[in-house]
Amino acid sequence: MQQDYNWDAAVGKERFLLCPSIGGIDSMWFCTWAVWPRARTTTGVWTWRISFGISAGGDVRLPAMTIEIRQPTDDEFGPLCRVDGRAFGFAYTDEEVEKQRPWHDMTRFRIAVDAGRIVSVAGSYAKEVTLPGGSTVPMGGVTWVSTAATHRRQGLARRVIDAVHADLDERGEPLASLYASEGGIYENFGYGVASFVRLTSIDTRQARLRREYELAATGVRYLEDDEVVATITKIWERFRRTRAGEVQVDRAERQFFVDLESKPIDGMSAVLYLAHRDGFAAYRVTMNWNDGHPAHSMRVTQLAAVTPEAHLALWQTLLRVDLVGSITTRQLPIDDPLAYLLDNPRVVRTTELNDGVWLNARDIATCFGTRTYRTEDRLVVEADGKRWQIEGGPDGAACKPVRTKPDLVTSHGWLSALLYGGVQPSSLVAGRRMTARNDDVLCRADLFFPTGLAPHCQTHY
């Protein structure tokens, strides 16, 4: 340590602060830094958090936080798109910015601004989601969450997400949900995994329906451009109420996505639409002529079947599209019966199983009091110190805060994960995310919360 350093040490209850000051010319400017212990390793070595600042005249101060959290203006949508594209690895064209603008309500977004530049962003879409039993609640689909690489580890993501959550609360939307770009982030923000995404691959050369299930006439036809939106909007509204986790898509939003999907992308064709009176399917094709041995690949982007008959008819048609050697999709729920309809069930291969929708029940009483349950029961769940009594069955339920001894203890996020009925409490107990009062309570909870159909969401937001 050099002799011209001036060291001061202050010991507090929760930190040990070292402030070395380096004298400048005529001692008019001083460079200071503050050091806080963050964690102690198993070897006894401390790791440190360091803040750096410059002060005049020897007056030692840490720099003030100048980053502002606020709602963006309408004129800031263009810069917002640039920030979003930079964070997720793509770039919007001017045309795409213009088309995206009507579907983004700036009053639902929050940004962090440093010296006039957007450095962190989060927002939400107004959605309506189906819960077990077919009832629906308003939901904020949290989206566009990112922080610039230059401003990481400053708590900005938490500040903008907290601001978005506060906005949802003020709007009276009892549920927040999101898709996570990375799996290790959102448990820290009060979210839990409520559904799963299954990546499926089918070798169409080996996929044959069992003879007894084949339909002589499927009732399936291709939709022409001018009938796509009206047809699938009506079918979707019927379908989305059959499975927890599916969201409302109105006609205007559907028109936007149909227009977006009408163009080829990444070597794939424009989206083609098949319709049955009780369902529809959408897919793209990538050509591969394979030197005279065609092996095109099909990606099914959406499949909505209100009835088992529609499900069978649509898959029979998809499996018979000429020149296609393989089908891939993210839209097969984990309990989809397609494999049982084939001679060889192994042809339907699950290549990945990932977390799907994450939930944060902002209003636990409303969320858990709106859905139905498979058995008649009453359970008390403690989440982050708050206790909730959930009493219900197949005909309805009620949820209210209580002081009663809890049957299950967990965090807010993992209680939220139980809302769609796709996660068993025993799995959370085994994974150390929940504890149960006894084995009998855990067995009851495993019967109470799950749904008949696994939750799923085909609409990305």
N, C-alpha and C positions, 0 to 999 in steps of 0.2 A: 504494500500500500504506500503510495507516494506521500511525502510530508505535507504537500499543500492541500490534501483532502481534509475536509472538515466533517467528521462523523458525529451524527446525533443518533441516539437509540431511544426508543420509547416502547415500553412493554405494556400491552393492554391485556384484557381478559381473554380475547379471542385471536389476537394477532401479535406478532413481533415485527415492528416496523423499523427498517433501517433507512435513513435519508442522508446519503452522502451528498455534499454540495461541492461543486468544483468552481472556484472563483474565476471569473473572466477578466477582461481588461478593466483595470481600476475597480475590480470587484463589483461592477455594476450589473452583471448578468450571472445567473446561477443555473446550473443544470442539475436537476433533482430527479431521483427515482425512488419509488416506494416498492417494498418487497413484502408480500404476504405468503406465509406457508399455505400450500394447497393440500398436500397429502404426504403422509409419511410411509415410506416403503418398508417391506419386511426386514430390510437390512438396517433400518434406522435412519436412512437418508431422506431429508425433506426435499420435496419438489416445490417450486416457487412460482408465484404469479407476480409479474413485474409491470408497474405503470411508470411511464416516463413523462416528464414535463419540464418546461423552462419558465423561470420566473425572473423578475427584475428586482434589483436592489436587495437581494438576499431574502425576500419574502417567499418562503417555501409553500407552494400550493400545488395540489394535483389538478390537472386540466379538467374543466367542467364538461359534462356531456352536452353536446350541441345538436345531436341527432333528433329530428322531430318525427313523431308518429302522427299521421293524419290521413284523412280521406283524399284520394287523388281527384283532381279536376277532370272534366271531360277532355280537355286539351292534352292531358297527360297519358291518354290511352296509347298513343304511338310509342312514347318512351317506355311505357309499361310493357308493351309487347317486346321491345328490344331487350329489356331486362329479363323477361321470361324466356325468350329464345336463347339468350346467352347462358342462362342457368341450366337449361335442359338440352343444350347442344344442337339447336337449329336456328333458322332465321325466318321471320315472317316477311313475305313480299308485301308491297304496298297494297296490292289487291286483297291479300288475306287479312291485313289489318282492317281494311274497309269492310270486309264481309263479317269479320268477328265483332266489330264494334256494337251492333244492335243487341248482341246477346250478353253483353257484360254491363251490369249495373254498377257504376262507379261508387254508388253509395254503399255497396256491399264489400268494397275493397279498402284495405289499409296499407299504407306504405311508410317506410322509414326513409327520410330525406336528410342527406348530409351535404351541406354546401350546395344545395340546389339540385343534387343528383339522387335518383332513387337507388337505394342500396339494399332494400329488403321489401318484400311484398307478400301479401296473403289476401285471399278474397273468398267469396262463397257464391254459389248459385242457389236460387230459391227452388226447392224440390218438394215433392210429396212422395213419401215412401210407404210401401205396404209392410204391415207388421203381421205376425202370426194370427190367423183368424180372418184375415182379409181387410181389417180396418187400416186406416191410413193416418199419418201425422205429418205436419209440415217439417221440413228438414233443410238445414243449410249444408250444401255440398261444398266442403272446404277445398280450395283449389289454388293454383298458381303460387304455392309456397316456395320461396327461395330467398337466399341472402347472397349478396355479392362476395366473391372470394376475398376481396379486400377488406371485408367487414365481418369476417367470421369470428366466433367466440366472444362476441360482445353482448349477447343476449337479445339481439334484434329479432330473431325468429320468434322468440317467446313473446316479445312485446307486440309484434304485429298479429300473431295468432291470438293472443289474449284480447287484442282490440277487436278482431273479427268475432271471437266468442261473445264479447260484450254486446256487439251489434246484434248477433243472433238472439241473445237473451232479451234485448230491448224490443226486438221484433216479435217475441213470443214464439219462436221456433224451438221446440223442445229437444231437438236432436241435431247434432253435428256429425258428419261422416266424411271420410276421405279415402282415396287410394294413396298408398305410400310409395314414393319412388325408391325409398330405402326402408328396410324392415326394422331398423333399430332406433328410429327417431321418436315415434308418436306415443309410445307408452309414457314418455316423459311429459306429455301434454294432456294426459287424462284419457287416452284412447285405448281400446282393446280390440283385438281381432274378432270380428263377428261372422265372417264368411271366408270361403277359400276359392281360389281360382285354379282350375284344373286345365293344364295344357295337354291336349289330346291329339294323337296321330292315328290315322286309319289307312291301312293298305287296301285300296279299293279292289285290287286284283284278287285278294283273298276274302274280301268282305261280301258274304252272301246271306241274304235273309233266309231264315228257316222257311221251308216250302209252305208250311201251314199258315204262315203269316203274310205271304205275298198277296198283294192286292191286284185283281184283274184290272181295275180302274182306280187310279189314285185320287182323281178330282183335283190334281195340282196343275197349275198353268203358270206361264211367265207373265209378269205384269209389264204393261207398256208404260212409257214415261209419264203420261198424263194421268195415270190411275194409281201410281205407286203410293203417293203420300196419303190420299184419302183411304185407300184400302188398308195399309198397314197401321195407320193411326187408330182406326176402329178396332182392329184385331188386338193391337198392343194394349189398349185400354181394358179389354176383357182379360187378356193374359196376365198383365202385371199384378192383378189382384189375386192370382192363384199362388204366388210364391213370395215369401217374405224377402225383403231387400230390393225388389224391383221398384223402379221409380216412374213417375208420370213423365210422359213426353208428349207435349201438346202438338197441334198440327203445325204451328209456325216453327217450332224447334225441329220437328221432323223434316219440314221442307228444307231447312238450313242444312241438315246432315245429308239428306238425299242429294242436294245440289253439290255438297262437298265430295260425296262419294261417287259422283257421276264422271269423275276423271280418273284415268289410270294413275297409279302411284307405285314407285319402287319396282317397276317391271310387272306389276299386276294389272289386270284389266279393271275397267270400271265395275262397280257393284251391279250384279244381276239379282233380280227378285223373283222368287217363286211364291205363289199364294194358294192356299187351301181355304175353304170357307171358315175353318177354325184355326188357322195358323199361317205363318209365312216364314220364309228363310231368305237370307241374303248372303251372297258369296262373291269372291273374286277368284280369278284364275291366272296363274303364271305359266306361260308356255314353256315346254321343254320337249322338242321334237326328238331328241335322243337318237339322231342318225337313223330315222325310220322306225323307231320303237317309241312312239309317243308316251310320255310320262309327265303330263302336265300336273301341276299341284293346285289344289283348291283350298282356299281359306274361307271357312264359314264364319262370317262376321256377326251374324245374328240368326237365332232360330227361336220362334215363339209359337208354341203349340198349346192351344187351350184344352184339347182333348187328346186321349191316347191315339185315336184314329188319325188325327192330323199329324201327330208326331211320327207315326209309322209311315204315312203317305209321303211326308216331306223327306224323310231319310231314304225311303225307297227310291225317290226321284234323284236325290243328291248322289247316291251310290251308283247310279246308272248314267251319269253325265259322261258323254264320250270323251276319250283321250286322257282322262284324268287317272293318274296312278296313285295319288295320295291325297288325303284330306287332313287338314289341321284346323284346330279351333280352340279358342279359349272360352267358348260359350256353352260347353257341356257341364251342367251341374255335377257335383261329385256323386249324386245318386241317380243320374240319368240312366234309363233302362235300355239304351241302345244295344249294349253288349249282349243282353239276354235275347234279343231279337235275331241274332246272327248264328249261323252254324258254328262259327269259331269265335267265342267271346274274346279270346286273347288278341284278336285283330284290333280291338279298341284299346290302344295303348295310352296310358297316362305317362307322359314324358316329364312333367313337373307338377308339383302341387305347391302353390304359394299362398301367402296371406292375400285375402281379397279386400273387403271393405272393413275399415276401422271405424268404431263408433265411440262417441262421447255423448252420453245422455245428459244434456244440459238441465232438463227437468225430469228427474227420475220418477216422480209420482205420475206425471202425465204419460211418459213413455211406457212404464211397466203396468200402468192401470188401463192402457188402451188395448193391449194385446190379449190374446187368449192363451190358455195353458192346457196341456194334455190331460192332467189329472186334477181333481179337486184337492186343494191343499192350502196351507198357510205357512209361509216361511219368513223369517226375519234375517235380512242380510245387512251386515255392517260394511260400509265402504268409506275408507278414510275417516273413520271415527263417527260417521253418521249412520243411524240405523233405520232401515226401511222394512215395513211389513208388507209383503206381497201376498194377497189372498185372492185366489181365482180358480178357474177351471175352463172347460170348453165353451162355456156361455158368456164369459166375461171376467173382469177382475177389478180390484181396487188396490191402490198402493198409497201408503201414508207413512210419515216419519213416526217412530216410536222410541221408547227407551227400554223395551223388552230385551232380555238376553238374546244375543244373536245365534242363529243356527249356522250361518256361514259368515266368514270374515274375509274381505278382499279389498282391493283398491277400487277407486271410482271407475277406472278404465276397464277393469275386468268384470265389474258388475255390468257396465255398458255392453260388454261383449255377449252377455247372456240374452240381450234383448231380442235378437232375431231367431233364437232357438237353434243355432247351428253349432254351439259349443257346449259340451257337457261339463257341469261343475266338477265331476270326478277327474276330468282331464286337467282342469285348472289346479285341483288339489295335488295331483301327481306332478304337475309342473311347478309347484311351489308358489303359485299365484293366488291361492285360496286355501283356507282351512275350514274344516267342518267340525261341528260340535261332537258328532259321533258318526259311526258307519250308517246307522239307520237314517239319519238326516240326509246324508250324502246320497243314499239310494233313492229317497223321496225326491230330492232335488233333480237327480238324473231323469226321473220320470216326469217331473213337473215342467221343466223349462224347454226341452227340445220340441221341435215341430215335426210333422209328418214328412214334409218335403224340406230338403236342405236349402237354406237361404242362398240366394244368388242374385247378382246384379250384372246385367248385360250393358248398362249404360255407363260409359266412362265419363268422369267429370273431374 
